[in-house]
Structures are given as structure tokens and as C-alpha cells.
Amino acid sequence: MPEGEKNWKTCYKYKIDWFTPGHTVKMKGMRMADSKTAAMETIQDLMKDGKYDEARPLIEEYLKTTPDDPLAIRFLGNTFAYTGFLNKAKRVWREGCRLFPENVDLIYNLGLAYYLQRDFGRARRLWQKGLKLNPNDGEILFNMGQLARDLGHFRRAIKLWKRALTKDPKNVETMNNIAGAFADIDMQGKAAMWYRRALEVDSEYALAHLNLASSLIELGQLDEARIHAEKAAQLDPASHLEQVEGFLKKIQLLRIKQEEEL
């Protein structure tokens, strides 16, 4: 990553909303309900362990007898998405959205699939529909912010991420992204403030230390920048050591320049 480039936090995560007992209350007969509950619990356990290929045939079998279950449809799409078959996932979720046009979680997942394939127009339309159905969906708001950022609409991204933060006020990834957007419109003071807010919540958040160091260099606060850069390297050397070394060289050169100007 080039020196000074912002480090964003992305959350490309399909919705799960794990099954809980009671999900089968609409089924007739306790014996059938117990059977369906056990099947979904097994599926859930496999998916939590990342065993998507094993979960898929169980979901398909479950849907043969319970085709009107949007959660199972969502799970089935997830098994394809997380194993690299995004087009198959899209087909599953599109059919789910046809059957359940007001299911926000299916809408979100389908929108995310389009977003990851850089079909931003379809992703936006789906997410806007999802927000009309549920204006408080934090994951849609977060990813709408990602989309706005990708299109260079940084102020809109900030607004969306701030809305997302009201739903999840301790989300340091959202704070990091707000800060990064401020940095991209050259408002380094506000960027530093938001990176600090993230670190107030999680002092071990290496990415925020790294990004704060970058903003502080731009603000000429070199001593503090060094502290945060070194902290980022200490916390996550595999990800940040190379960039931190670049920051430290830049700090050294800036110090020499400052001394020459005295």
C-alpha cells in the first residue's frame, strides 16, 4: 500500500441472524416442529464452523419440506457465497426476494453480492429498498457508506456511517471509516478526532493507530505520530510494519526539514 494511503475497514459479511427455537412455531404438530428445529440447529452448527459444503445438502433437504422459510433460503445462498460461487448465491437470493419481497435480510445479501461484483447501481437500488423497509438497518447503512466512498462521495459516506453509528455506537470500524473519509477531503483535524474516538473504545485497534499516525504527520504533530505508528507495528506487525517503516522515514525527513528552517 502506498505511503499515506488510507486504510479502510470493510465488513463484507452476509447476514446470518442465527435460528433460535420458536422459529418453527408456525408448523403444525409438535413432532414435525421438533424435527425441523433439530435440522436447523445442525445446519447452524455446521455454518458457524464454516462447513458450508456440509450444510448445503441439509438446507436443500430442509427446503423440500419447508419451502416458505426465508431464513433457510438465506442460509443456502450464504453457503454458495462463502465458498466462492457468488452467482449461484445471487440466484438463490433473487428467488428468495421474489417469494419474500419485504425480507430485508435477503435484500441486503443480494445487494451485497451485486456490490462485490461492482454492480453499484443494482446494489444501491436494493439497499435503498431495504432502508425503506427498515431505516434502522445498521449493516445496510454501513455498506451504503462503503458504496458512496467507492464513488468518491465522501461527505455522503460520512453521513451514512454516522447514521450507522447511532445503531452501533461502539463500532470502531465505522469510526475508522468516518475518519478516513474526513482525511480524504483533507480535513485531517476531524480525521484525527475520529481516530481518537475509535481508540477510546478500543485502545488495541492497530488500524486506527496507523491511520491516526498518518493524519498526525499531515498535521505536523510528529512526536505523537511516531508513538501511534510504533504502536500499530507492535500490535499488528504482519499488516502494518512496512507502512510504519515508511511513516518513520517520513517523520525523520520532516524533522530534518524543520531543523533546517530554524
C-alpha positions as YAML, in Angstrom:
chain: A
units: angstrom
residues:
- id: 1
  name: MET
  ca: [0.00, 0.00, 0.00]
- id: 2
  name: PRO
  ca: [1.48, 3.38, -0.97]
- id: 3
  name: GLU
  ca: [2.65, 5.61, 1.83]
- id: 4
  name: GLY
  ca: [-0.12, 7.80, 3.17]
- id: 5
  name: GLU
  ca: [-2.96, 5.82, 1.60]
- id: 6
  name: LYS
  ca: [-5.93, 5.39, 3.87]
- id: 7
  name: ASN
  ca: [-6.58, 2.01, 5.44]
- id: 8
  name: TRP
  ca: [-10.30, 1.31, 5.30]
- id: 9
  name: LYS
  ca: [-12.21, -1.26, 7.25]
- id: 10
  name: THR
  ca: [-14.58, -3.31, 5.12]
- id: 11
  name: CYS
  ca: [-17.33, -5.52, 6.50]
- id: 12
  name: TYR
  ca: [-18.44, -7.68, 3.61]
- id: 13
  name: LYS
  ca: [-20.50, -10.03, 5.71]
- id: 14
  name: TYR
  ca: [-23.67, -11.77, 4.70]
- id: 15
  name: LYS
  ca: [-26.48, -11.71, 7.21]
- id: 16
  name: ILE
  ca: [-26.95, -14.78, 9.35]
- id: 17
  name: ASP
  ca: [-29.30, -13.96, 12.25]
- id: 18
  name: TRP
  ca: [-28.99, -17.44, 13.63]
- id: 19
  name: PHE
  ca: [-32.02, -19.64, 14.04]
- id: 20
  name: THR
  ca: [-33.46, -19.81, 17.54]
- id: 21
  name: PRO
  ca: [-36.09, -22.20, 18.92]
- id: 22
  name: GLY
  ca: [-39.51, -20.77, 18.17]
- id: 23
  name: HIS
  ca: [-38.59, -20.28, 14.53]
- id: 24
  name: THR
  ca: [-40.83, -23.27, 13.72]
- id: 25
  name: VAL
  ca: [-43.87, -22.13, 15.72]
- id: 26
  name: LYS
  ca: [-45.97, -21.89, 12.53]
- id: 27
  name: MET
  ca: [-45.52, -25.58, 11.83]
- id: 28
  name: LYS
  ca: [-48.31, -27.93, 12.70]
- id: 29
  name: GLY
  ca: [-47.66, -30.81, 15.07]
- id: 30
  name: MET
  ca: [-45.01, -30.90, 17.75]
- id: 31
  name: ARG
  ca: [-43.22, -33.91, 16.27]
- id: 32
  name: MET
  ca: [-42.63, -32.17, 12.95]
- id: 33
  name: ALA
  ca: [-41.65, -28.96, 14.71]
- id: 34
  name: ASP
  ca: [-39.10, -30.83, 16.82]
- id: 35
  name: SER
  ca: [-37.65, -32.44, 13.72]
- id: 36
  name: LYS
  ca: [-37.36, -29.13, 11.88]
- id: 37
  name: THR
  ca: [-35.82, -27.47, 14.91]
- id: 38
  name: ALA
  ca: [-33.17, -30.16, 15.18]
- id: 39
  name: ALA
  ca: [-32.38, -29.90, 11.49]
- id: 40
  name: MET
  ca: [-31.91, -26.14, 11.67]
- id: 41
  name: GLU
  ca: [-29.76, -26.42, 14.77]
- id: 42
  name: THR
  ca: [-27.50, -28.89, 12.95]
- id: 43
  name: ILE
  ca: [-27.29, -26.57, 9.95]
- id: 44
  name: GLN
  ca: [-26.49, -23.63, 12.19]
- id: 45
  name: ASP
  ca: [-23.68, -25.51, 13.94]
- id: 46
  name: LEU
  ca: [-22.11, -26.50, 10.62]
- id: 47
  name: MET
  ca: [-22.25, -22.95, 9.29]
- id: 48
  name: LYS
  ca: [-20.80, -21.49, 12.46]
- id: 49
  name: ASP
  ca: [-17.84, -23.83, 11.94]
- id: 50
  name: GLY
  ca: [-17.51, -22.76, 8.31]
- id: 51
  name: LYS
  ca: [-18.62, -26.17, 6.99]
- id: 52
  name: TYR
  ca: [-20.74, -24.71, 4.22]
- id: 53
  name: ASP
  ca: [-20.42, -27.63, 1.81]
- id: 54
  name: GLU
  ca: [-21.70, -29.97, 4.51]
- id: 55
  name: ALA
  ca: [-24.54, -27.64, 5.47]
- id: 56
  name: ARG
  ca: [-25.77, -27.10, 1.90]
- id: 57
  name: PRO
  ca: [-27.40, -30.52, 1.25]
- id: 58
  name: LEU
  ca: [-29.09, -30.38, 4.65]
- id: 59
  name: ILE
  ca: [-30.56, -26.96, 3.83]
- id: 60
  name: GLU
  ca: [-31.70, -28.17, 0.42]
- id: 61
  name: GLU
  ca: [-33.40, -31.16, 2.05]
- id: 62
  name: TYR
  ca: [-34.99, -28.90, 4.66]
- id: 63
  name: LEU
  ca: [-36.36, -26.59, 1.94]
- id: 64
  name: LYS
  ca: [-38.06, -29.51, 0.17]
- id: 65
  name: THR
  ca: [-40.48, -29.77, 3.10]
- id: 66
  name: THR
  ca: [-40.32, -26.12, 4.23]
- id: 67
  name: PRO
  ca: [-40.02, -24.03, 1.05]
- id: 68
  name: ASP
  ca: [-41.53, -20.94, 2.66]
- id: 69
  name: ASP
  ca: [-38.67, -20.34, 5.11]
- id: 70
  name: PRO
  ca: [-36.73, -17.16, 4.20]
- id: 71
  name: LEU
  ca: [-34.05, -17.90, 6.79]
- id: 72
  name: ALA
  ca: [-33.22, -21.25, 5.19]
- id: 73
  name: ILE
  ca: [-33.15, -19.60, 1.76]
- id: 74
  name: ARG
  ca: [-30.72, -17.02, 3.11]
- id: 75
  name: PHE
  ca: [-28.55, -19.76, 4.62]
- id: 76
  name: LEU
  ca: [-28.49, -21.64, 1.33]
- id: 77
  name: GLY
  ca: [-27.28, -18.55, -0.52]
- id: 78
  name: ASN
  ca: [-24.65, -17.99, 2.15]
- id: 79
  name: THR
  ca: [-23.22, -21.48, 1.60]
- id: 80
  name: PHE
  ca: [-22.60, -20.60, -2.05]
- id: 81
  name: ALA
  ca: [-21.32, -17.08, -1.36]
- id: 82
  name: TYR
  ca: [-18.80, -18.15, 1.26]
- id: 83
  name: THR
  ca: [-17.42, -20.90, -0.98]
- id: 84
  name: GLY
  ca: [-16.83, -18.66, -3.98]
- id: 85
  name: PHE
  ca: [-20.00, -19.25, -6.00]
- id: 86
  name: LEU
  ca: [-21.44, -15.77, -5.86]
- id: 87
  name: ASN
  ca: [-23.60, -16.08, -8.98]
- id: 88
  name: LYS
  ca: [-25.27, -19.17, -7.53]
- id: 89
  name: ALA
  ca: [-25.84, -17.28, -4.29]
- id: 90
  name: LYS
  ca: [-27.43, -14.44, -6.26]
- id: 91
  name: ARG
  ca: [-29.83, -16.83, -7.95]
- id: 92
  name: VAL
  ca: [-30.91, -18.22, -4.58]
- id: 93
  name: TRP
  ca: [-31.38, -14.79, -3.04]
- id: 94
  name: ARG
  ca: [-33.19, -13.39, -6.09]
- id: 95
  name: GLU
  ca: [-35.71, -16.19, -5.83]
- id: 96
  name: GLY
  ca: [-35.96, -15.52, -2.11]
- id: 97
  name: CYS
  ca: [-36.65, -11.83, -2.77]
- id: 98
  name: ARG
  ca: [-39.33, -12.82, -5.28]
- id: 99
  name: LEU
  ca: [-41.02, -15.03, -2.69]
- id: 100
  name: PHE
  ca: [-40.45, -12.61, 0.20]
- id: 101
  name: PRO
  ca: [-40.23, -9.09, -1.31]
- id: 102
  name: GLU
  ca: [-40.16, -7.40, 2.09]
- id: 103
  name: ASN
  ca: [-37.48, -9.56, 3.70]
- id: 104
  name: VAL
  ca: [-34.75, -7.01, 4.43]
- id: 105
  name: ASP
  ca: [-32.06, -9.59, 5.13]
- id: 106
  name: LEU
  ca: [-32.48, -11.28, 1.74]
- id: 107
  name: ILE
  ca: [-32.48, -7.85, 0.09]
- id: 108
  name: TYR
  ca: [-29.29, -6.93, 1.94]
- id: 109
  name: ASN
  ca: [-27.46, -10.11, 0.91]
- id: 110
  name: LEU
  ca: [-28.47, -9.79, -2.73]
- id: 111
  name: GLY
  ca: [-27.35, -6.16, -2.71]
- id: 112
  name: LEU
  ca: [-24.01, -7.12, -1.19]
- id: 113
  name: ALA
  ca: [-23.46, -9.72, -3.91]
- id: 114
  name: TYR
  ca: [-24.03, -7.10, -6.59]
- id: 115
  name: TYR
  ca: [-21.78, -4.66, -4.73]
- id: 116
  name: LEU
  ca: [-18.93, -7.15, -4.58]
- id: 117
  name: GLN
  ca: [-19.28, -7.61, -8.33]
- id: 118
  name: ARG
  ca: [-19.11, -3.81, -8.65]
- id: 119
  name: ASP
  ca: [-22.65, -3.53, -9.97]
- id: 120
  name: PHE
  ca: [-23.16, -0.46, -7.83]
- id: 121
  name: GLY
  ca: [-26.44, 0.58, -9.43]
- id: 122
  name: ARG
  ca: [-28.26, -2.64, -8.53]
- id: 123
  name: ALA
  ca: [-26.66, -2.73, -5.10]
- id: 124
  name: ARG
  ca: [-27.81, 0.81, -4.35]
- id: 125
  name: ARG
  ca: [-31.37, 0.17, -5.51]
- id: 126
  name: LEU
  ca: [-31.67, -2.95, -3.39]
- id: 127
  name: TRP
  ca: [-30.22, -1.31, -0.30]
- id: 128
  name: GLN
  ca: [-32.41, 1.75, -0.73]
- id: 129
  name: LYS
  ca: [-35.40, -0.59, -0.85]
- id: 130
  name: GLY
  ca: [-34.12, -2.29, 2.30]
- id: 131
  name: LEU
  ca: [-33.79, 1.04, 4.10]
- id: 132
  name: LYS
  ca: [-37.35, 1.98, 3.17]
- id: 133
  name: LEU
  ca: [-38.48, -1.22, 4.85]
- id: 134
  name: ASN
  ca: [-36.14, -0.80, 7.81]
- id: 135
  name: PRO
  ca: [-34.46, 2.64, 8.13]
- id: 136
  name: ASN
  ca: [-32.53, 1.36, 11.17]
- id: 137
  name: ASP
  ca: [-30.63, -1.45, 9.47]
- id: 138
  name: GLY
  ca: [-27.05, -0.71, 10.52]
- id: 139
  name: GLU
  ca: [-25.41, -3.13, 8.08]
- id: 140
  name: ILE
  ca: [-27.16, -1.60, 5.09]
- id: 141
  name: LEU
  ca: [-26.21, 1.89, 6.28]
- id: 142
  name: PHE
  ca: [-22.58, 0.82, 6.72]
- id: 143
  name: ASN
  ca: [-22.35, -0.69, 3.25]
- id: 144
  name: MET
  ca: [-24.19, 2.20, 1.64]
- id: 145
  name: GLY
  ca: [-21.39, 4.29, 3.12]
- id: 146
  name: GLN
  ca: [-18.84, 1.96, 1.53]
- id: 147
  name: LEU
  ca: [-20.57, 2.37, -1.82]
- id: 148
  name: ALA
  ca: [-20.66, 6.17, -1.53]
- id: 149
  name: ARG
  ca: [-16.95, 6.18, -0.64]
- id: 150
  name: ASP
  ca: [-16.12, 3.99, -3.65]
- id: 151
  name: LEU
  ca: [-17.87, 6.51, -5.89]
- id: 152
  name: GLY
  ca: [-15.88, 9.37, -4.33]
- id: 153
  name: HIS
  ca: [-18.87, 10.81, -2.45]
- id: 154
  name: PHE
  ca: [-17.05, 11.17, 0.84]
- id: 155
  name: ARG
  ca: [-19.42, 13.57, 2.57]
- id: 156
  name: ARG
  ca: [-22.37, 11.31, 1.81]
- id: 157
  name: ALA
  ca: [-20.35, 8.36, 3.10]
- id: 158
  name: ILE
  ca: [-19.74, 10.22, 6.35]
- id: 159
  name: LYS
  ca: [-23.46, 10.89, 6.79]
- id: 160
  name: LEU
  ca: [-24.34, 7.27, 6.20]
- id: 161
  name: TRP
  ca: [-21.67, 5.98, 8.57]
- id: 162
  name: LYS
  ca: [-22.79, 8.41, 11.25]
- id: 163
  name: ARG
  ca: [-26.32, 7.01, 10.90]
- id: 164
  name: ALA
  ca: [-24.90, 3.50, 11.15]
- id: 165
  name: LEU
  ca: [-23.04, 4.52, 14.28]
- id: 166
  name: THR
  ca: [-26.27, 5.54, 16.01]
- id: 167
  name: LYS
  ca: [-27.35, 1.89, 15.69]
- id: 168
  name: ASP
  ca: [-23.99, 0.55, 16.89]
- id: 169
  name: PRO
  ca: [-22.27, 3.35, 18.83]
- id: 170
  name: LYS
  ca: [-19.24, 1.27, 19.83]
- id: 171
  name: ASN
  ca: [-18.35, 0.17, 16.29]
- id: 172
  name: VAL
  ca: [-14.72, 1.22, 15.89]
- id: 173
  name: GLU
  ca: [-14.63, 0.14, 12.23]
- id: 174
  name: THR
  ca: [-17.33, 2.67, 11.44]
- id: 175
  name: MET
  ca: [-15.44, 5.37, 13.33]
- id: 176
  name: ASN
  ca: [-12.27, 4.49, 11.43]
- id: 177
  name: ASN
  ca: [-14.11, 4.86, 8.12]
- id: 178
  name: ILE
  ca: [-15.61, 8.22, 9.10]
- id: 179
  name: ALA
  ca: [-12.12, 9.40, 9.95]
- id: 180
  name: GLY
  ca: [-10.74, 8.08, 6.67]
- id: 181
  name: ALA
  ca: [-13.38, 9.96, 4.70]
- id: 182
  name: PHE
  ca: [-12.51, 13.20, 6.52]
- id: 183
  name: ALA
  ca: [-8.86, 12.59, 5.68]
- id: 184
  name: ASP
  ca: [-9.75, 12.11, 2.03]
- id: 185
  name: ILE
  ca: [-11.35, 15.55, 1.89]
- id: 186
  name: ASP
  ca: [-8.26, 16.95, 3.64]
- id: 187
  name: MET
  ca: [-9.91, 17.58, 6.99]
- id: 188
  name: GLN
  ca: [-7.11, 15.99, 8.98]
- id: 189
  name: GLY
  ca: [-8.12, 17.56, 12.28]
- id: 190
  name: LYS
  ca: [-11.54, 15.91, 12.17]
- id: 191
  name: ALA
  ca: [-9.97, 12.71, 10.92]
- id: 192
  name: ALA
  ca: [-7.65, 12.62, 13.92]
- id: 193
  name: MET
  ca: [-10.57, 13.30, 16.26]
- id: 194
  name: TRP
  ca: [-12.49, 10.29, 14.90]
- id: 195
  name: TYR
  ca: [-9.45, 8.01, 15.02]
- id: 196
  name: ARG
  ca: [-9.04, 9.03, 18.66]
- id: 197
  name: ARG
  ca: [-12.70, 8.20, 19.32]
- id: 198
  name: ALA
  ca: [-12.14, 4.72, 17.94]
- id: 199
  name: LEU
  ca: [-9.10, 4.29, 20.20]
- id: 200
  name: GLU
  ca: [-11.08, 5.44, 23.22]
- id: 201
  name: VAL
  ca: [-13.34, 2.44, 22.61]
- id: 202
  name: ASP
  ca: [-10.55, 0.01, 21.68]
- id: 203
  name: SER
  ca: [-7.03, 1.10, 22.55]
- id: 204
  name: GLU
  ca: [-5.64, -2.02, 20.84]
- id: 205
  name: TYR
  ca: [-7.15, -1.20, 17.44]
- id: 206
  name: ALA
  ca: [-3.99, -1.25, 15.34]
- id: 207
  name: LEU
  ca: [-5.59, 0.14, 12.19]
- id: 208
  name: ALA
  ca: [-6.77, 3.29, 13.97]
- id: 209
  name: HIS
  ca: [-3.27, 3.80, 15.46]
- id: 210
  name: LEU
  ca: [-1.80, 3.54, 11.96]
- id: 211
  name: ASN
  ca: [-4.31, 5.91, 10.39]
- id: 212
  name: LEU
  ca: [-4.02, 8.38, 13.26]
- id: 213
  name: ALA
  ca: [-0.25, 8.43, 12.72]
- id: 214
  name: SER
  ca: [-0.85, 9.34, 9.07]
- id: 215
  name: SER
  ca: [-3.16, 12.23, 9.97]
- id: 216
  name: LEU
  ca: [-0.82, 13.49, 12.68]
- id: 217
  name: ILE
  ca: [2.07, 13.56, 10.20]
- id: 218
  name: GLU
  ca: [-0.06, 15.74, 7.94]
- id: 219
  name: LEU
  ca: [-0.85, 17.98, 10.91]
- id: 220
  name: GLY
  ca: [2.84, 18.27, 11.80]
- id: 221
  name: GLN
  ca: [2.42, 16.52, 15.17]
- id: 222
  name: LEU
  ca: [5.42, 14.30, 14.63]
- id: 223
  name: ASP
  ca: [6.14, 13.11, 18.17]
- id: 224
  name: GLU
  ca: [2.66, 11.75, 18.68]
- id: 225
  name: ALA
  ca: [2.60, 10.38, 15.14]
- id: 226
  name: ARG
  ca: [5.68, 8.27, 15.92]
- id: 227
  name: ILE
  ca: [4.04, 6.90, 19.08]
- id: 228
  name: HIS
  ca: [0.94, 5.75, 17.20]
- id: 229
  name: ALA
  ca: [2.90, 4.39, 14.25]
- id: 230
  name: GLU
  ca: [5.08, 2.29, 16.54]
- id: 231
  name: LYS
  ca: [2.00, 1.10, 18.43]
- id: 232
  name: ALA
  ca: [0.39, -0.06, 15.17]
- id: 233
  name: ALA
  ca: [3.53, -2.03, 14.27]
- id: 234
  name: GLN
  ca: [3.65, -3.55, 17.75]
- id: 235
  name: LEU
  ca: [0.00, -4.62, 17.67]
- id: 236
  name: ASP
  ca: [-0.08, -5.96, 14.11]
- id: 237
  name: PRO
  ca: [3.39, -6.19, 12.54]
- id: 238
  name: ALA
  ca: [2.27, -8.55, 9.78]
- id: 239
  name: SER
  ca: [-0.18, -5.99, 8.40]
- id: 240
  name: HIS
  ca: [1.44, -2.68, 9.25]
- id: 241
  name: LEU
  ca: [5.21, -2.96, 9.71]
- id: 242
  name: GLU
  ca: [6.13, -1.97, 6.15]
- id: 243
  name: GLN
  ca: [3.89, 1.08, 6.14]
- id: 244
  name: VAL
  ca: [5.06, 2.10, 9.61]
- id: 245
  name: GLU
  ca: [8.66, 2.00, 8.40]
- id: 246
  name: GLY
  ca: [7.65, 4.40, 5.64]
- id: 247
  name: PHE
  ca: [5.98, 6.69, 8.18]
- id: 248
  name: LEU
  ca: [9.05, 6.71, 10.40]
- id: 249
  name: LYS
  ca: [11.31, 7.64, 7.46]
- id: 250
  name: LYS
  ca: [8.92, 10.45, 6.56]
- id: 251
  name: ILE
  ca: [8.91, 11.71, 10.14]
- id: 252
  name: GLN
  ca: [12.70, 11.71, 10.16]
- id: 253
  name: LEU
  ca: [12.87, 13.69, 6.91]
- id: 254
  name: LEU
  ca: [10.31, 16.19, 8.19]
- id: 255
  name: ARG
  ca: [12.33, 16.69, 11.36]
- id: 256
  name: ILE
  ca: [15.45, 17.43, 9.32]
- id: 257
  name: LYS
  ca: [13.47, 19.92, 7.24]
- id: 258
  name: GLN
  ca: [12.11, 21.61, 10.38]
- id: 259
  name: GLU
  ca: [15.64, 21.93, 11.83]
- id: 260
  name: GLU
  ca: [16.93, 23.45, 8.60]
- id: 261
  name: GLU
  ca: [14.17, 26.05, 8.66]
- id: 262
  name: LEU
  ca: [15.05, 27.18, 12.19]
...
